[in-house]
Amino acid sequence: MQAVFPRACAMLSFSRDLASSPSSHPDQSSGRTLPFMLQPFELFVGLRYTRAKRRNHFISFISLLSILGIALGVTALITVMAVMNGFEKELRERILGAASHATITLYDEPMVEWKQLAVAAVEHPEVKGAAPYVEGQVMVVKGKQVTGIVVRGVLPDQEPNVSDIDRKMVAGELDELQSGSFEIVLGSALADFLGAVVGDKITVITPEASVTPVGVLPRMKRFTVRGIFEIGMFEYDRNFALMHADDASTLLRLNKGYTGVRLQLEDMFAARMVARDLATEVGEDYWVSDWTQRHANFFRAVRTEKTVMFVILALIVAVAAFNIVSTLVMVVTDKQSAIAIMRTMGASPKSIMFVFLIQGALIGIIGTVLGVVGGVLLASNVETLVPAIERLFKTRFLDPSVYYISVLPSELDYADVWKVATLAIILTLLATIYPAWRAARTEPAEALAYE
């Protein structure tokens, strides 16, 4: 028999040796099963098949590539999700650091009596502060440099209640603005564009013209640069300036009136609910808006981009996971005779299927664990690694003149980590179904016919 079926007899001999091994028999003295029998048959064989043998190094190499592919995909996905979370958080904080959580304005005319409205708004438990403001679009000129900006008139003693611009000053102080002095505070990028420093004079031109005996002339006013702020978001640093509210009201011809009242909330995510409550309290003459309305498209675009990036990088994980299919198909082909021997010894097709499901799942779990560890470490150190790489290669990944944020932020959300890990394991299990099903259909007689 050994002359005709050498490989089959060898496998049968191995199976008999395994069955007769002392570790697979109950302890005669105690009647207890020894440690080997504590492992289910499918788990033991599945784990044994994952170990490299001399004659299947290529299969082991493919398995290693599958593990590394899953690990790299999971690492990339976790890191990108953390960076996208960081971008969203930074953008939200920087935008709302210069803007406001909610505003109250009159529909048709400037607001004169703002104090009563501010007091009424602050009585709401979610409103932390209120301050009046004047806002309009103007042009600023210094020498040959001309640009359009948004100018906001504020009360220096009230503005800290609704924004943190006073903490973003890099030159001068916000509270140095005085009514009637016609002084202005510029964003850092705007000051660089104009070539302006503290103490310089710039000309502010409003869109409204003045009728004079010599014709219609644009309204212009000379302002002194009193300070420079830097929020860290190019859109505001380049296109935004502050002045005293009384000066802005005079410049824009609001007759000592204000555009409205800005509000700071305890929880920015409650803005929509608070705006709805305040709209009911202040009446129909006022329009109450919140940041989710003014910047809705922007943050919706950020969330959409985050979803698209997740789908794209999930495909990388899927490709790596389905490499397991080729690995297990080769293993099944290589183990045809062993599968036949196990079937003849009483193993059911279900047991054979679980053997290879365990093998594929083990590859996926190892790759996922390595990917999660790598992703968490990388996402936690992005803000340190990226500047180091920029210095090493003397380049800049995020040009502040192009991107809203010039640094690469990271905000690791462990809910995203669990979501990515679960997705990777599910894809791995799906990839193992076909090879395991194919192994379960192996017919012992056909597998041993040519051994």
JOHU-V167652 format. One line per field, one symbol per residue. ss: DSSP state (H for helix, E for strand, L for the rest). phi: phi as a letter, one per 40 degrees, with the letter a starting at -180 (. if undefined). A space follows every 10 residues. Layout:
BEGIN
ss: ???
phi: ???
END
This chain:
BEGIN
ss: LLLLLHHHHH HHHHHHHHHH LHHHLELLLL LLELHHHHLL HHHHHHHHHL LLLHHHHHHH HHHHHHHHHH HHHHHHHHHH HHHHHHHHHH HHHHHHHHLL LEEEEELLLL ELLLHHHHHH HHLLLLEEEE EEEEEEEEEE EELLEEEEEE EEEELHHHHL LLLLHHHLEE ELLHHHLLLL LLEEEEEHHH HHHHLLLLLL EEEEEEEEEE EELLEEEEEE EEEEEEEEEL LLLHHHHHHE EEEEHHHHHH HLLLLLLELE EEEEELLHHH HHHHHHHHHH HHLLLEEEEE HHHHLHHHHH HHHHHHHHHH HHHHHHHHHH HHHHHHHHHH HHHHLHHHHH HHHHLLLLHH HHHHHHHHHH HHHHHHHHHH HHHHHHHHHH LHHHHHHHHH HHHLLLLLLL LLLLLLLLLL LLLHHHHHHH HHHHHHHHHH HHHHHHHHHH LLLHHHHHLL L
phi: .cccbccccc cccccccccc cdcbbccccb gcccddcccd dccccccccc ccbccbcccc cccccccccc ccccdccccc cccccccccc cccccccbca cabbbccbac cccccccccc ccccccccaa acabbababb bagccbacab bbcbcdcbdd cbabcccbcb agbccccbcg cfbbbbcccc ccccgbbdhc bbbbbcccbb cbdchcbccb acbbcbabba cgbddcccba abaccccccc ccfbfgcbci bcbbbcbccc dccccccccc cchccbbbbb ccccbccccc cccccccccc cccccccccc ccccdccccc ccccbdcccc ccccchccdc ccccdccccc cccccccccc cccccccccc bdccccdccc cccfbbcbcc cbbcbcbbca bcbccccccc cccccccccc ccccdccccc cccdcccccb c
END
